[in-house]
Amino acid sequence: MAEEFTNPLRQPLPDGIIPEDVVARTENRWLMIMAAMLLFMMAIIVVTGIMGAMQPSSNVELIDPTTLHLQGEFVESNLGTTAEPDGSVTVRLIATQYEFVPQCVDVPVGRAVKFRITSADVVHGFLLPGTNVNTMVVPGFVAEVRTRFTKEAEYAMPCHEFCGLGHHAMWAHVRVVPQERFGKPALLERRTCATQ
Amino acid sequence: MQRSSRLALFHYWVAFATFLPAVLLGAWQMLMRSPLPAPLDDSASYYASVTLHGTAMAYVVTTFFIMGFGYAVAATSLGRPLRGMTAAWIGFAICLLGTVMAVTAILSGRASVLYTFYPPLLASGWYYGGAALLVGGSMIWVVLMILNMRAWKRDNPGHPVPLPMFAITATAILWAWAAAGVTLELVGIVLPRAFGWSDLIDASLARTLFSVTLHAIVYFWLMPAYIAFYTLVPVAAGGRMYSDTMGRLAFIMLLVFSLPVGMHHLFMDPGHGSGFKFVQSALTFLVVLPTLLTVFSTCASLEIAGRIRGGRGLLGWIRALPWDEPMVLAVALSLVMLGLGGFGGLVNMSYAMNAMIHNTSWVTAHFHLIFGGAVVIMYFAIAYEMWPRITGRPLRSKRLACAQLWLWFWGMLITTVPWHVAGLMGQPRRVAAFDYADPLNARMGGLVVVSVIGGVILLGSAILLIAILIRSHFGLRRQAMPMGYAIAVNPPLRVPPALNGFGLWNAIVAVLMVLAYGYPIGQFFFMKQHSVPAVAVTSELESGGKP
């Protein structure tokens, strides 16, 4: 193991084996390439964000988590899927240790869907795999996510933020069903599929 | 043994002694999440383990390793004894006390809130107190780095501060800024509630303060690796550093750009409007600049070495490099992992794309590749470089060290590639167990099993690391060569004051932080009531069974 301390390659090399202006020129060229790369990527983000309406929940709406069950839009009778007069659909959910209420919701394919979700206790989160539906659920705030499902599917909806020792048990389901099975939009009915 | 060498060695050993059990926990956690049977199959233990793994890796291993590295760099790159040795040992003791407090609280099962805390979940006050002491103790190190650089400048007017010292001081200043967020969260919000002095927790403000820390802390971990890229790799390869100025610029950019960007961790938070999320997303792109500069400069330094060793042609210099040197092997493996992990990071920080993978295994894969891979493999190489100089005994042996690095590299790839895929399929993070009877989870089962194999390889590599380091304490003493740092091809004779100190850059960071975080933090003080009751993490166990 003597070579550890007698490596001849650790002898110093002469100064200036590459002239200073050559170093500066290559570095400047690299800087230009980097700037172009970053601008290109940023442009993609801006375009997809605006054109694809890929907007994270940023509504900053306050709500008191201790009175959810007593008043306002998150009382129990108002949870689940509601058809709005304009043909869109609103899904209201509560996240709580360790379940979503309701456990399962139906939404129609091909129509505008708005998820409104809040927490009764700690920080939760949810996502629908393979879609852009993904948000944190922070107590004290209502998270709102808008989307439109293009195909029928059944999504598992896990809580994706650590919320306590039962976190792994917190899953719900979202079923995207055909329009005709969903019911008439004018009916303004609440729907859940939790018991099916 | 020099007094500063002993100081560095103690810090290193706390880091590596914590590292091995933390890797073991990680491997067990992967088994827990897989369809395979796991010993001690219990979800409460899983969350305690994740908390311990995260706390150990993110706070203890890194902070102790970087402090030790800083002391070694200050003493060897300035070529004079470290000033403030007593204060340094006091800092070491405070950090160790904090570590013991936090670990004890986690082992008691009353602190399973993960290392990112997640208020309004509430853990034992001992856990937060321990974390606060660890961060507080490291501030003594910060001050000592700044004072040592300042004292050297005073004694050597007009001379450029050696790049390693300049860079480690940038690291210290970056850590001071970064730690401000978590310190304010702990002292202002969480600890008062843990002690019962307040009733409610402002969860969203706490999350925002933590985001100040959460990105910059990653760059704090990264800096020693970059310091090695610029100043140790060229020496080990037998060449010269390509550019000293570019190194200084890169470290300054890392300091400035890694701070006002933490809100890209909060893209999915409903407590912030889209404006500042987008601003910080754009700022995050700038932090790519110093990394790309560093990769370029490091490759150029290696090319110089390869050509001096007789490498010819466009790529012939690569083969001519001394691949039996752990430092040279480590930098190549590190850059591969940095490239793969960096690509994933570009997705995470993109305001729109983040929705696909937020809080899925993709993110876990990303930071394990960058930190657990690209950064930690350089920590290994730094240890292999410094051990002979600290102990006065040669490394036993370089071949074994290279084997250890290869194992770590493959282990990390086999672990994280399946995680990336499972993340895209929608596998959530931080979940103790999956119901693989559910077809939605069943299709991920195979991927998870593959990642377990990676975990076992990583554990083997970690054991090998410790074995090599312990063996290297025994053997014949030799006259160790002093630590050698690379000198630039064109050594700087004089550098402008802005590239030789941090006054200007601190002012710029302050302005950027006010612009980037002033409103996102300030809004909570003008919002109507939004604080919420705390929830103790040990309560409500009855509903927490297996799925």
Interface residues (C-beta under 8 A of the other chain):
Chain A: M1 A2 E4 F5 N7 L9 R10 P12 L13 D15 G16 I17 I18 P19 E20 V23 T26 E27 W30 L31 M34 M37 L38 M41 M42 I45 T48 G49 G52 M54 Q55 P56 S57 S58 N59 V60 E61 L62 D64 P65 T66 Q97 Y98 D121 V122 V123 G125 L127 L128 P129 G130 N132 V133 N134 T135 M136 V137 V138 P139 G140 F141 V142 A143 E144 A156 P158 C159 H160 E161 F162 C163 G164 L165 G166 H167 H168 A169 W171
Chain B: S43 A44 Y47 V50 S112 V113 L114 Y118 P119 P120 L121 A203 S204 R207 V235 G238 G239 R240 Y242 S243 M246 L266 F267 M268 D269 P270 G271 H272 G273 S274 K277 F278 S281 A282 F285 L286 V288 L289 L292 L293 F296 S297 A300 I304 I308 R309 P322 L346 S350 Y351 A352 M353 N354 A355 M356 H358 N359 T360 P388 P394 L395 R396 S397 K398 M425 G426 Q427 P428 R429 R430 V431 A432 A433 F434 D438 L440 N441 G475 R478 Q479 A480 M481 G484 I487 V489 N490 P491 Q523 M527 K528 Q529 H530 S531 V532 P533 V535 V537 T538 E540 L541 S543 G544 G545 K546 P547
